């Protein structure tokens, strides 16, 4: 069966008609202010002021808003990722397409500052020497460090070994907890990282808990004692938001449910639970832990048989570890330097912690511009 060739004129008219229709709909349809998939606020068209014509403000607003408000944006993003997959691309938007449906953040040596990292280690060591608290540093391995076999062929990541060596060389008064070998031994036993997110899973956080117990000469409680419960069956993380695809499978999100009763203060305001279950109805499901990240979170365990206090200086990876530590402390305070600006010296005087845990994902720690606050 022969098909007539589409004339250039007809093709041109059809193309112009489609783009004209899309342009009309761009302004006629209601503007979206927030993207659940990307977990961010979208640019919207603004009425230009006269001054906007004198610089690039109007052009930038139009370009950014047209990108964000384009009809069927989420669908077209999925199409773009599918096309890149099909023609053999290994990455897009800073995300590697790994094996078995895993996404990996593309973090290179050039993205990390050696001088900043060494300065942060120096600040940490000074902190350990200054305060009367046992200080521990737990740098969480990046996803690609542990699941290297699932990276695409010839994928390049930052030299994690070098960063761990530098930590071991520079920290003399700080106890370094290197859990890489423990996690690598468990890769075939359980899922340690979410497929479409950079965070570790509950099972990996539990492994870190067992390492913590071993270091402090505690006997870890079995995972079954915490009664893990599937809280959500449709977890799609931040890496998926950067490269959405039609064929990616979502993860299960498990939470330990058998925990001690506690009074929780988030930036001084009481909340009912360490779990903000309303977050399970949003794209940011990892935010179920405490509702996200805040400057200071205090956990006062009720009827505790312990009299110890723990301070955790952390990024978001610590949020999923805290439930496992609650039974071992009367009081836990979490500090996130992205949002906390009060003097740490005053906090340490107030709490007199028995232990202080510094817990960051390794590349996050290397990039953190706020860690100098530990010496305030």
Steps between C-alpha positions, in 0.01 A plus 500: 500500500650834399463818702495840342788719600406780738572821316744745666229768502251275680764391752587865566136597550438205735810582707412868529142410594614265779744752647243780469243289686753419773586870527134597537441230762812617683325826582139377500540213747524565878861534615647234724683636803649174632628178344441192716729295277793743526415607856556868420313821430460580132565828322180682401440776248509844660364826367813689388588840641651771282842444662491134389531611139830673579681181605452125454239457776202468267679261264622282787156483660340409167759229423496344850121515524449354152723207596315440826147559371531308172194285438556138609842584646522184714402280204758659270771463766425127514515482121839672498641257758361200309661621176837549671474150647411346164792653310755393759560808715636412845399818680293818488456794733774379733346153534651169384264232368623194692416133475188338650315832493742685729575869455827649628595858569790602274746645754851564368825606668458837332171550687670468840744742659803334657582813698146526638499132594836523680387817679186322620710208630721754678194667655369160611833412661508834683147434625605158634794652685298788644188336646459234765290268288598184314487596133432263213504565126288272281538595132225310319630343177354644182267268312749445216774408749305198628307405186789549258411183307165653406651812345493523120815403313783756522307720745725738694446604863708686756786315673328394823801295616714812506245688711481217755881479516523873566245468779700220662824700470361827637273383782698407811260599778184417303381141466451414132228246415569361154202275419581434134608137544197422717267640235677329210459164673125560519428606141357157413298469823285812482443821305733764645408801284183611329516442126395852401633697797843574651390406855562169670211277604387394846707181463821695440423732791458190717846377395642836607319455832668162554840655424426778749406245768818299436713814531336595832504139622120462495313194387285606201132411509381283213326672211182297555470649851445839336209349300574646155181600321448589135380861513483560124517294181566779252827667600660697214792718607685816407707333226181389328386863503810591299450218249140370509432191291198290403655168602666574836359291786424671829640379833343391826559731796540319833498664843581352842170519689575360847667801664507655848253777576660840485432872514619665178588866452580632153657845522333530841151399384347170623390236247321171554749257345837466334302400188315763298276255316337776295828503302409157363235672290759727337794447265749555786421175679841481673376808687283261705792510745424808715334673205836585344809685622501768768753696700446319831296195594478377860383153597428440869431129548226429753564254785852441373721260694801690366642830623720579201481789254600490135558794266484425126642754254370381169351509154180320396661154508493509881120533507444130426763388755354687798203261559747219570691709759204622705492211749866555594468865605284713726552801276608545137554839336548528124666803344504587128742782420305595189234643731668535841691820575521516880833439679588133528703579811180612676321183387777276634496686834122457518489129413833361624471209254666168573555443127495718191444337162592680179307322223502616138503325166866530396458725197255719692757547775770584246277768345346644817578874526345522849708256702718778641205573732609206714764730657262792571 
